[in-house]
Amino acid sequence: MSVAGIPRLQELTYLATAAQAVDEGKPFEQIRMAVFDWAKLHAEENDSTGSFDADKWEKRRADRAAYFRNTVVVLKELMRLGWVKRHDLPSTPGSARAHAHVMLTTTPTGREWTELVTREPLDGFDALAGALIEAHPQFEAFLRLVGARPDSVASHLTIPLMRSGGSSRHDDVNYLSSFVAYVVEKVRTSDLGWSASPEVIEGALRDYVSRAVCRDARRAEAEPDLSAREKRRKETGSRKRLVALCEEAAVRLAFTAAGCPLDYVSHELLRRWTRFLGLANFSYYVPGPSALRIWKTADVIGSGPATEFRRAVGDATRRAAMEIVPVVWRAEEQLAAQNMFLPVWRIRAAVCWERRISDSEFDAALTAAVRGEIPDLAFQVHLDGASGGRTPRSTKPLVLATASGHRIYHVMRVYGADQLQEISV
């Protein structure tokens, strides 16, 4: 099962922009520019590292291929959902010129959604989630596997992953065997939300990795440029590539064993969709055996316009999240540096897993606690903007809105009731 051809995470946020442009009677080229402008604004507003380059974006504006694919995918999705009437779209940036003045038409239900998402964004994205569940069976299946549907039989889906150092060829040969043994053992001894026999596990993992290695080798040999060919050969034989292939193989095995065959890219899209929509969360960094864990953050009942969402959010959820922060801190503090600070993302992962909540709900809880909006906590948190080392790509810093603008925090420290310290935010 694959979700190829449907929107990636960022493209979910472009749907409203494109739908609005269609409803306003804009032709294809102006729709593309509307999507481009929204992408630029989104990148600028969410820049937490100072990497936004206005000049670079301005230069891209003159490129007729910029955000062409995103626009086509979004329009196709609007057509699939029945919100824009079906119409031929350009297949390549080169053919876009002939479609520049093509006009599309919003359907009545599409206009209703456009008005809703413009007026009430949260309700609009709830309506979008219901429509996606109805339009994409694999989306519904993903929610069911991670515990969000009424007929779910597990509360999470966990994929064991083995992180290991070393770089020699001998180590690489042994890595796959060690990985197979690790997954077999975790399936036997842990609650993962899926199960398979040792024979099935070994066959699936070895077959996937073997086929991928052969495919990589063929692509490397087909590279016409000698230096590029050598670079591909090195990448193909690297430990980093082997670890990545083992993860891909384990993900495919887990979803297949759970009854929903899904390729790695599709699973990535769906886990990001569900995190963005507040329906599920995932982390590689929950304390305990190394694994990718995916869990529900909402109960999702029904599909289409009648879908009901019961998210783990609000004051009670945030208090419950903060109440276990000291417990998590004590378990993790031996990993802290001499100044006793830990990365926010590490504490976030542990709390979110324990309470089955989203990253954004943890951030809201931590923000409220720092501002003194959760009374009677027996501890206090100190935040700092220091980098705290490498931040994994799948995580993010804590961003707090203040009177003087946004402040970004990477590390935190927990003080006991006898060590309270005021924090100005």
Sequence and secondary structure as in RCSB ss.txt:
>XXXX:A:sequence
MSVAGIPRLQELTYLATAAQAVDEGKPFEQIRMAVFDWAKLHAEENDSTGSFDADKWEKRRADRAAYFRNTVVVL
KELMRLGWVKRHDLPSTPGSARAHAHVMLTTTPTGREWTELVTREPLDGFDALAGALIEAHPQFEAFLRLVGARP
DSVASHLTIPLMRSGGSSRHDDVNYLSSFVAYVVEKVRTSDLGWSASPEVIEGALRDYVSRAVCRDARRAEAEPD
LSAREKRRKETGSRKRLVALCEEAAVRLAFTAAGCPLDYVSHELLRRWTRFLGLANFSYYVPGPSALRIWKTADV
IGSGPATEFRRAVGDATRRAAMEIVPVVWRAEEQLAAQNMFLPVWRIRAAVCWERRISDSEFDAALTAAVRGEIP
DLAFQVHLDGASGGRTPRSTKPLVLATASGHRIYHVMRVYGADQLQEISV
>XXXX:A:secstr
   TTS  HHHHHHHHHHHHHHHTT BHHHHHHHHHHHHHHHHHHT SSS   HHHHHHHHT TTTTHHHHHHHH
HHHHHTTSB      SSGGGGGGGTT B  B HHHHHHHHHHHH HHHHHHHHHHHHHHH HHHHHHHHHTT ST
T S SEEEEE        HHHHHHHHHHHHHHHHHHHHHS  S    HHHHHHHHHHHHHHHHHHHHHHHHT SS
HHHHHHHHHHHTSHHHHHHHHHHHHHHHHHHHTT    HHHHHHHHHHHHHTTSEEEES  SSSSEEEEEESEEE
ES GGG EEEES SHHHHHHHHHTHHHHHHHHGGGS TT  EEHHHHHHHHHHHHT  HHHHHHHHHHHHTT ST
T SEEEEEE    S   TT   EEEEETTEEEEE EEEEEEGGG      
